[in-house]
Amino acid sequence: MSAHCQLTGSRPGFGNKISHSHRRTSRRFDPNVQRKRYWLASEGRRVRLTLSAKAIRTVDTIGIEAAVARIRSRGGKV
């Protein structure tokens, strides 16, 4: 699964892991991404979205119809 959110567009960040001896190695900060299914009443079907935890709360606030419209306006496929 690709570690990016379809709604917010958050992607992994990159940085360094620093050991006790202060040696640096590269690491990756992944967003908290979940696969979630919603019922899309306007199309009469379920949609499966890859969303971050923040985006799941956003869908709860604005509704699935508005969230899907936002994803499609960004050029995403639902």
DSSP file (Angstrom, degrees, kcal/mol; ACC not computed):
  #  RESIDUE AA STRUCTURE BP1 BP2  ACC     N-H-->O    O-->H-N    N-H-->O    O-->H-N    TCO  KAPPA ALPHA  PHI   PSI    X-CA   Y-CA   Z-CA
    1    1 A M              0   0    0      0, 0.0     2,-0.2     0, 0.0     0, 0.0   0.000 360.0 360.0 360.0 132.5    0.0    0.0    0.0
    2    2 A S        -     0   0    0      1,-0.1     2,-1.6     2,-0.1     0, 0.0  -0.507 360.0-129.3 -69.3 134.4    1.3    3.4   -0.9
    3    3 A A  S    S+     0   0    0     -2,-0.2     2,-0.3     2,-0.0    -1,-0.1  -0.375  70.8 100.8 -89.0  59.8    1.8    5.5    2.2
    4    4 A H        -     0   0    0     -2,-1.6     2,-0.4     7,-0.2     7,-0.2  -0.993  68.8-119.4-140.6 153.3   -0.1    8.6    1.1
    5    5 A C     >  -     0   0    0      5,-1.8     4,-0.9    -2,-0.3    46,-0.2  -0.709   8.8-150.7 -92.7 135.0   -3.5   10.0    1.9
    6    6 A Q  T  4 S+     0   0    0     44,-2.7    45,-0.1    -2,-0.4    -1,-0.1   0.801  94.9  39.4 -73.4 -28.7   -6.0   10.5   -0.9
    7    7 A L  T  4 S+     0   0    0     43,-0.3    -1,-0.1     1,-0.1    44,-0.1   0.935 129.1  23.4 -88.4 -52.3   -7.8   13.4    0.8
    8    8 A T  T  4 S-     0   0    0      2,-0.1    -2,-0.1    44,-0.0    -1,-0.1   0.707  91.7-134.0 -90.3 -20.5   -5.1   15.4    2.5
    9    9 A G     <  +     0   0    0     -4,-0.9     2,-0.1     1,-0.2    -3,-0.1   0.608  43.2 163.8  79.0  10.9   -2.2   14.3    0.2
   10   10 A S        -     0   0    0     -6,-0.1    -5,-1.8     1,-0.0    -1,-0.2  -0.439  12.5-177.4 -68.0 136.0    0.2   13.8    3.1
   11   11 A R        -     0   0    0     -7,-0.2    -7,-0.2    -2,-0.1    18,-0.0  -0.750  35.5 -67.8-126.0 170.1    3.2   11.7    2.1
   12   12 A P        -     0   0    0      0, 0.0     2,-0.3     0, 0.0    18,-0.2  -0.295  44.4-143.6 -62.1 144.2    6.2   10.2    4.0
   13   13 A G  E     -A   29   0A   0     16,-2.5    16,-3.5    -3,-0.0     2,-0.4  -0.757  12.5-140.8-102.0 156.6    8.7   12.6    5.3
   14   14 A F  E     +A   28   0A   0     -2,-0.3     2,-0.2    14,-0.2    14,-0.2  -0.917  34.3 130.7-122.9 146.6   12.4   11.8    5.3
   15   15 A G  E     -A   27   0A   0     12,-1.9    12,-2.4    -2,-0.4     2,-0.4  -0.809  49.2 -68.1-162.9-157.5   15.1   12.5    7.9
   16   16 A N  E     -A   26   0A   0     10,-0.3     2,-0.5    -2,-0.2    10,-0.2  -0.924  23.8-141.4-120.0 140.6   17.9   11.0    9.9
   17   17 A K  E     -A   25   0A   0      8,-4.1     8,-2.0    -2,-0.4     2,-0.6  -0.866  24.0-155.4 -91.5 130.0   17.9    8.4   12.6
   18   18 A I  E     -A   24   0A   0     -2,-0.5     6,-0.2     6,-0.2    -2,-0.0  -0.936   5.5-151.6-115.2 120.4   20.6    9.5   15.1
   19   19 A S    >   -     0   0    0      4,-2.2     3,-1.6    -2,-0.6     0, 0.0  -0.160  35.4 -94.8 -80.5 177.4   22.2    6.8   17.3
   20   20 A H  T 3  S+     0   0    0      1,-0.3    -1,-0.1     2,-0.1    -2,-0.0   0.853 129.5  51.9 -61.7 -34.8   23.6    7.2   20.8
   21   21 A S  T 3  S-     0   0    0      2,-0.1    -1,-0.3     1,-0.0    -2,-0.0   0.401 120.9-113.1 -82.9   4.3   27.1    7.6   19.2
   22   22 A H    <   +     0   0    0     -3,-1.6     2,-0.3     1,-0.3    -2,-0.1   0.685  64.2 151.0  72.8  23.0   25.6   10.3   17.0
   23   23 A R        -     0   0    0      1,-0.0    -4,-2.2     2,-0.0     2,-0.5  -0.659  37.8-137.6 -79.7 142.8   25.9    8.4   13.7
   24   24 A R  E     +A   18   0A   0     -2,-0.3     2,-0.3    -6,-0.2    -6,-0.2  -0.877  26.1 171.4-108.9 131.7   23.3    9.3   11.2
   25   25 A T  E     -A   17   0A   0     -8,-2.0    -8,-4.1    -2,-0.5     2,-0.1  -0.969  39.0-101.3-130.4 150.6   21.3    6.9    8.9
   26   26 A S  E     +A   16   0A   0     -2,-0.3     2,-0.3   -10,-0.2   -10,-0.3  -0.390  43.4 173.4 -74.7 147.5   18.4    7.8    6.8
   27   27 A R  E     -A   15   0A   0    -12,-2.4   -12,-1.9    -2,-0.1     2,-0.4  -0.882  24.0-125.6-143.6 175.3   14.8    7.0    7.9
   28   28 A R  E     -A   14   0A   0     -2,-0.3     2,-0.8   -14,-0.2   -14,-0.2  -0.990   5.4-148.9-132.5 132.5   11.3    7.6    6.8
   29   29 A F  E     -A   13   0A   0    -16,-3.5   -16,-2.5    -2,-0.4    -2,-0.0  -0.880  24.0-160.8-101.6 103.7    8.4    9.1    8.8
   30   30 A D        -     0   0    0     -2,-0.8     2,-0.1   -18,-0.2   -26,-0.1  -0.620  16.2-120.2 -86.7 141.6    5.2    7.5    7.4
   31   31 A P        -     0   0    0      0, 0.0     2,-1.6     0, 0.0    -1,-0.1  -0.409  36.8 -97.9 -71.9 158.4    1.8    9.1    8.0
   32   32 A N        -     0   0    0     -2,-0.1    21,-1.4     2,-0.0     2,-0.4  -0.610  56.9-179.2 -79.6  88.4   -0.8    7.0    9.8
   33   33 A V  E     +B   52   0B   0     -2,-1.6     2,-0.3    19,-0.2    19,-0.3  -0.783   8.3 179.5-101.8 133.0   -2.6    5.7    6.8
   34   34 A Q  E     -B   51   0B   0     17,-3.5    17,-2.6    -2,-0.4     2,-0.5  -0.914  28.3-126.0-127.1 152.9   -5.7    3.3    6.9
   35   35 A R  E     +B   50   0B   0     -2,-0.3     2,-0.4    15,-0.2    15,-0.2  -0.902  38.1 177.5 -97.8 125.9   -7.9    1.7    4.3
   36   36 A K  E     -B   49   0B   0     13,-2.9    13,-3.1    -2,-0.5     2,-0.4  -0.986  22.0-143.3-136.2 140.0  -11.5    2.6    5.0
   37   37 A R  E     -B   48   0B   0     -2,-0.4     2,-0.3    11,-0.2    11,-0.2  -0.843  19.3-177.3-104.0 138.4  -14.8    1.8    3.2
   38   38 A Y  E     -B   47   0B   0      9,-2.6     9,-2.9    -2,-0.4     2,-0.6  -0.950  29.6-117.7-129.8 151.6  -17.6    4.3    3.0
   39   39 A W  E     -B   46   0B   0     -2,-0.3     2,-0.9     7,-0.2     7,-0.2  -0.819  22.4-157.5 -88.6 119.6  -21.1    4.0    1.5
   40   40 A L  E >>> -B   45   0B   0      5,-3.0     5,-1.6    -2,-0.6     4,-1.1  -0.840   8.3-172.7 -99.9  98.6  -21.5    6.6   -1.3
   41   41 A A  T 345S+     0   0    0     -2,-0.9    -1,-0.2     1,-0.2     3,-0.1   0.822  77.6  61.6 -66.2 -33.5  -25.3    7.1   -1.5
   42   42 A S  T 345S+     0   0    0      1,-0.2    -1,-0.2     2,-0.1    -2,-0.0   0.811 116.8  31.0 -65.7 -28.2  -25.2    9.3   -4.6
   43   43 A E  T <45S-     0   0    0     -3,-0.8    -1,-0.2     2,-0.2    -2,-0.2   0.480 104.9-126.1-105.8  -5.9  -23.7    6.4   -6.7
   44   44 A G  T  <5S+     0   0    0     -4,-1.1     2,-0.3     1,-0.2    -3,-0.2   0.858  74.3  92.9  65.8  36.9  -25.3    3.6   -4.8
   45   45 A R  E   <S-B   40   0B   0     -5,-1.6    -5,-3.0    -7,-0.0     2,-0.3  -0.956  75.8-101.8-150.9 167.4  -22.0    1.8   -4.1
   46   46 A R  E     -B   39   0B   0     -2,-0.3     2,-0.4    -7,-0.2    -7,-0.2  -0.712  29.5-156.6 -91.4 146.5  -19.2    1.5   -1.5
   47   47 A V  E     -B   38   0B   0     -9,-2.9    -9,-2.6    -2,-0.3     2,-0.6  -0.973   6.4-146.4-122.1 141.8  -15.9    3.3   -2.0
   48   48 A R  E     -B   37   0B   0     -2,-0.4     2,-0.3   -11,-0.2   -11,-0.2  -0.933  22.7-175.0-108.0 121.6  -12.6    2.2   -0.5
   49   49 A L  E     -B   36   0B   0    -13,-3.1   -13,-2.9    -2,-0.6     2,-0.7  -0.871  27.2-135.8-118.2 148.6  -10.3    5.1    0.4
   50   50 A T  E     +B   35   0B   0     -2,-0.3   -44,-2.7   -15,-0.2   -43,-0.3  -0.912  43.2 168.6-101.1 107.8   -6.7    5.2    1.7
   51   51 A L  E     -B   34   0B   0    -17,-2.6   -17,-3.5    -2,-0.7     2,-0.1  -0.898  34.9-125.3-127.0 148.0   -6.9    7.9    4.4
   52   52 A S  E  >  -B   33   0B   0     -2,-0.3     4,-1.9   -19,-0.3   -19,-0.2  -0.412  39.7-104.2 -78.3 166.7   -4.7    9.3    7.2
   53   53 A A  H  > S+     0   0    0    -21,-1.4     4,-1.5     1,-0.2     5,-0.1   0.870 124.2  52.6 -62.1 -36.5   -6.2    9.4   10.7
   54   54 A K  H  > S+     0   0    0      1,-0.2     4,-1.6     2,-0.2    -1,-0.2   0.892 107.7  51.3 -65.3 -39.1   -6.6   13.1   10.3
   55   55 A A  H  > S+     0   0    0      2,-0.2     4,-2.5     1,-0.2    -2,-0.2   0.830 103.8  57.8 -69.1 -32.2   -8.5   12.7    7.0
   56   56 A I  H  X S+     0   0    0     -4,-1.9     4,-1.8     1,-0.2    -1,-0.2   0.913 107.9  47.0 -63.4 -41.4  -10.9   10.1    8.6
   57   57 A R  H  X S+     0   0    0     -4,-1.5     4,-1.3     2,-0.2    -2,-0.2   0.858 110.2  53.9 -66.2 -34.3  -11.8   12.8   11.2
   58   58 A T  H  X S+     0   0    0     -4,-1.6     4,-3.0     2,-0.2     5,-0.4   0.906 106.8  50.7 -65.5 -41.8  -12.3   15.3    8.3
   59   59 A V  H  X S+     0   0    0     -4,-2.5     4,-2.1     1,-0.2    -1,-0.2   0.887 107.3  54.4 -62.8 -38.9  -14.7   12.9    6.5
   60   60 A D  H  < S+     0   0    0     -4,-1.8    -1,-0.2    -5,-0.2    -2,-0.2   0.833 114.9  41.4 -62.6 -31.2  -16.6   12.6    9.8
   61   61 A T  H  < S+     0   0    0     -4,-1.3    -2,-0.2    -3,-0.2    -1,-0.2   0.939 126.9  26.4 -82.3 -51.0  -16.9   16.4    9.8
   62   62 A I  H  < S-     0   0    0     -4,-3.0     4,-0.4     1,-0.2    -3,-0.2   0.663 109.0-116.4 -92.7 -16.4  -17.6   17.3    6.2
   63   63 A G     X  -     0   0    0     -4,-2.1     4,-1.7    -5,-0.4    -1,-0.2  -0.006  23.8 -87.1  95.8 156.4  -19.3   14.1    5.0
   64   64 A I  H  > S+     0   0    0      2,-0.2     4,-2.6     1,-0.2     5,-0.2   0.841 121.9  57.5 -71.0 -34.5  -18.3   11.5    2.5
   65   65 A E  H  > S+     0   0    0      1,-0.2     4,-2.0     2,-0.2    -1,-0.2   0.938 110.8  42.6 -62.4 -46.6  -19.9   13.2   -0.5
   66   66 A A  H  > S+     0   0    0     -4,-0.4     4,-2.0     2,-0.2    -1,-0.2   0.864 113.7  52.7 -67.6 -36.0  -17.9   16.4    0.1
   67   67 A A  H  X S+     0   0    0     -4,-1.7     4,-2.2     2,-0.2    -2,-0.2   0.916 109.8  47.4 -67.0 -42.8  -14.7   14.4    0.7
   68   68 A V  H  X S+     0   0    0     -4,-2.6     4,-2.6     1,-0.2    -2,-0.2   0.895 111.1  52.1 -65.4 -39.3  -15.1   12.5   -2.6
   69   69 A A  H  X S+     0   0    0     -4,-2.0     4,-1.9    -5,-0.2    -1,-0.2   0.893 109.9  49.6 -62.2 -38.8  -15.8   15.7   -4.4
   70   70 A R  H  X S+     0   0    0     -4,-2.0     4,-1.1     2,-0.2    -2,-0.2   0.893 110.9  49.0 -66.8 -40.5  -12.6   17.2   -2.9
   71   71 A I  H  <>S+     0   0    0     -4,-2.2     5,-2.4     1,-0.2     3,-0.4   0.920 112.5  48.1 -64.8 -43.6  -10.5   14.1   -3.9
   72   72 A R  H ><5S+     0   0    0     -4,-2.6     3,-1.1     1,-0.2    -1,-0.2   0.837 106.2  56.9 -67.8 -32.3  -11.9   14.2   -7.5
   73   73 A S  H 3<5S+     0   0    0     -4,-1.9    -1,-0.2     1,-0.3    -2,-0.2   0.793 104.0  54.1 -69.1 -26.0  -11.2   18.0   -7.8
   74   74 A R  T 3<5S-     0   0    0     -4,-1.1    -1,-0.3    -3,-0.4    -2,-0.2   0.496 127.0-102.6 -82.4  -4.1   -7.5   17.2   -7.0
   75   75 A G  T < 5S+     0   0    0     -3,-1.1    -3,-0.2     1,-0.3    -2,-0.1   0.569  73.4 145.5  95.5  10.0   -7.5   14.7   -9.8
   76   76 A G      < -     0   0    0     -5,-2.4     2,-0.4    -6,-0.2    -1,-0.3  -0.452  46.9-123.7 -81.6 155.7   -7.8   11.6   -7.7
   77   77 A K              0   0    0     -2,-0.1    -1,-0.0     1,-0.1    -5,-0.0  -0.835 360.0 360.0-100.9 134.0   -9.7    8.5   -8.8
   78   78 A V              0   0    0     -2,-0.4   -30,-0.2   -29,-0.1    -1,-0.1   0.333 360.0 360.0-122.7 360.0  -12.4    7.1   -6.6
